Amino acid sequence: MAWEYSEKTKRIFMDAVQGKPGTHLGEIENADGVGQHGSIVCGDALKFTFRVEKNADPLKDVIVEAKYLTFGCTSAIAASEALCALIEGHGLTPIQALKIQNKDIVDFLEGLPQQKIHCSVMGAEALEAAVVDWAKKRGVNLAAQGVKLSGETAEDDGRVVCKCFGITEPYLRRKIKELNLRTIDDIVSALKAGGMCGACRYAPGGLQDILNETWGTGEPAPTTVAAAPVADSGPSPFQLYRKIEKVIDETVRPVLQGDGGDIELVDIKDWKVYCALRGMCAGCMGASRTLQLIVERTLKDKVDERIQVIPV
């Protein structure tokens, strides 16, 4: 079934992908602050840029424009929009903008599915990286201003706990406390760590051990660690997305456009592909049949039999 997004989240997402006035999808040329978070290979990536109105005193620079380029799902794009809306037009300096946390993004969207909380974390950390970039360009010593970095821009040298996502022990310990993460499922939802092969969940020094050491309680690690789940031998999330996108662009879309219609790829979750018919196809009484016989069948034949097309 589809994720249970709030109506506000869905509206913000649709406005963004349709490029409506007031949305922020894009990139600022010669930006004063540039920050990135995530990895396309892992399924979500965000590049955040902002422009300031410069003052003789850089501490009084004010952010006047913010934009983002996001590769990801509905919640990733909506969270990026929320981040820009919380910053732009409020007369915030870059240092003041750092007060925006992932909880503020979730609240702005009137909630996110638990499994999508990591999208709000991604936005908050891209913002922090952009502020660090601004500070370097403007010669501002953030530490001297009392700024304590909490994301990947902080010193994160240390043992890599989750090798799939390259997440280190210092970063995990910091985020577990900051976000009050109490279980492995909490960590997967907020940070993605442990969400791919699962090998780091109960390994010595892994997620459960770090949780136990942080909170002094929790589920003890098994005395005999079960073999880690074997990752699916199929394509990575990024590879799957690209294959589906290519088939839709080269095979499905031309057929629909020949009848005055079109199709929009909205989201992909595991093997479920969320699509919306556009143009003449959107109001056709046979829309569901079109999705099943043309779109789903084509994707099953050309990509993978496990694919299921879900109308949105």
N, C-alpha and C positions, 0 to 999 in steps of 0.2 A: 504494500500500500504506500501511497505518497506520504511524504513528511507532513506533519500537522503544523503548517506555518500560520502565523497570525495574518489577518486580512491586511494589516499595515505592511508586513513584510512582503506579501505577494504584490501589493500595489507598488511599493517602492521598487521591487525587482522589475516589474513590467514597465514602469515608467523609465527605468534606467536602460533596459535593452531596446526600448523604442526610441531612445534619445530625446525624450521630452524636455522642454525648457526647464532649467533649474536643476537638472541632474548633472552628474559629475564624471561620467565615464570619459576617460581620455588621459592625456599626459601634458603637463606644462613644460614648454620649452624653456631651457635655461632656468630651471626651477631653483629656488633658494634652498629647498630642502627635498631630498630624495631618500626614500626608505623602501626596502623590500623585505618580504617575509614569505616563507614557504618555498615549495619546489613544484614545478609543473609535473615532474616525474612522480611525485607523491599525490598529485590530484588537486592541489590548491596552491595558488601563488598570487601575491599581491605586490604591485609597485605603486607606492603612494608618493605624490609630489605636491608641494605647496609653494606659493609665492607670497612674499611679504611686502608691505609698504615700509621701506627702510627709514630708520631714524638715525640721527647723528649718534645716538646711544643705541647700539644693537640690542640692548635689553628691552628697548621700547619698540622694536620691530613688531608689526601687527600682521597676522596672517589674513590676506584678503581673497585668496583663491586656493582651492584644493581640488585635486583630481586623482583618479586611480585607474589602473589597468589591472583587472582581476581575471585570472583563469580559475574557474571553480563553479560551484553550484549556485542555486538560488540564494541560499543564506550567505554565501561568500560575497556575492555582488550586493545584496541588500545591506550587509554589514559594512561594506566599503562606502556605500551611499550614506549610511547612518553616520559613519565617522566624519565624512565631509560636511554633512549637515550640522553636526555638533560643533564643528570648528569654524566653518566659513560664516562670515557676517556677524560674528559675536565679539569682535574686537579683541581676540585673544592673541597674546604673544606666544611664540613657540613654547616657551617654558610653561606658561599657563595651560597650553593645550595638553601638556603631559599629564595633567590631572584627569584627563578622560581615560577611563579604564574599560575593560571589556564588559563589565556589568552595565556601564552607561549605554554602551552600544546595544546590548540585549534589551535593556529597558526601553530604549528609543524605538526598537522594533516590536515592542509589546510581547517579547518572549521569542525564544528560539528552541527548536527541539534539542533535547539534551545531547544527542549525537552530533549536533552542529555547533556546539558552544565554541569549538576550536576556531570557527570562522571569526568570532568576535575577538578572540585572543590574537589572531592573525592581524586584524586591523590595528589593535592597540600597539602591537610590537612594530608594525610598519611605521606607525606614527612616531614611536620612540626613535627608530633608526633615522627617520627624516629629520627629526629635531637634532640628533647628534650630527648629521651632515650639515645642517644649517649652522650649528655652533662652530664647527671646524672652519666653515667658510667665513664666518663673521668674527672669528677669534674670541669666542665666548668660552670661558672655563665653566662648564656645567657643575663640576664638583664644588667650585668656589661659590656657586649660587645655591648650594645645598641640594642639588639634584642627585638623587640616587637612582641609577639605571637598574631596571629590573628584568629587561628582556635579553635578547641575544646580543645586544650592543654592550651589555655588561661583560665583565671578564668571565668567560665560560670555558677556559682551558680546564680540562679534566677528563676523567674516564668517560668514554662513550658507553652509555647504558643501552640505548635503543639504536642498534646499528642500521635498521631499515630507514630511520628518519634522521640519523646522526644527532641524537639528543643526548647531551652530556649530563653527568651527575649533578654538577653545580646548578645547572639550569633547572633540572627536575626538582631538586630540593627547594629552590627559590619559588618555583611556581606552585608546588604542592602547598606551601604555606600561604602564598599570596592569594590563591584561588580556593583555599580550604578543600583541597582534594583529599578524600578519605578512602577511596577504593580504587582498584585497578580500572574499573569501568569509568570512574570519574577522570582518571588520567587519560584514558583513551579518548574520551569525549572532548576533553579540554585541550589536549596537547598532541593527540594521535600516537604518542609513544605506546608501544605494545600492541598497536592495532593492525599490524601486518602479519608477520610470521609468528608472533607471540612468544618467541624464545626468551625475551627479557623479563617476562612477567614473574616467574618464580625461580629464575636462575639466582645463584648466590650473588648478592649485591645488586639484585634486580629490583623491579618496581615494588614488589611486596616487602622486601627487606627495607627499602628506603621509606616506605610508608610506615612500617613498624618502628623504625628508628625516629622518624619525625614526630609521630603521635604517641608512641609508647604503647600502642594497642594495635589490634588488627588481626587478620587471618594469618596464622603461621604458615610459612612456606612448607610444602610437602617434603617429607623426609626423603622420598624418592621422586625426583622430578620427572614428570612424564615427558615423553618426547614432544618437542615443539610441533605445533601443527604445520604441516607442509604447505607452503604457499602454492596457490593454484598455478599450474604451469601455463596458464593462458597469458594473454597480454597484460601489461601493467595498465593502471587506470588511464594514464596519458595515451598509451598506444591504442587502447580500446576506444577512447574518445575520438582520436584521430581517424581510426578506421571507420567508425560510425559516421562521423562528419563527412568523410570522403565519399562514402556510399550514398549518403543523402544528397550531397551536392552534385555528384556525377550521374546518379541513376534515378533517385526518387524525385528530386525537385524538378528536373526537366519534364517528367511525366505529368506532374501536377500543374506545372506552369502552362503546359499545353492545353489544359482545360480552364485556365484562368485562375488557378489556385496556387498555393505555396505551402511550405511547412516550416515551422520553427522548432529547433532542437532546444528544449528548455532545461533539461537536467538529465544526468545519468547516475544511477545508483546501483552498483553491482551490475546485474544484467538487465535491469529495468531502465528503459529509455522513455523519458517523458517528453511528449511532442504535442504541438498545437498546430492545427491546420489553419491556414490563412486564406485570404482572398475568397474566391467563389467556393472553395472547398469548406470553408468555415461554417457556412450556413446550409450545406448540403445535407439532405436527409440520410445519405449513405456515407456520412463522414466516418462513423465507426467502422464500417465495412472497408472503407478506403485504407484506414490505418492498419487494419488486420491483414487485408489481402495484398496491399501494395507495399506499405511501409514495413510492417513486421516481417512479412514473408521474404522481402528483399534482404532485410538485415540478417535474418536467419540464414539465408542462402549464401550471402557474401561475407558475413562476419562470424556469427556463431549461433548454433541452434538454441542456445539458452536465452537468447534475447527475447524480452517481452516488451511490447510497446504500450505505454500507458497514456491515454489522452488527458490533456490538462486544459 
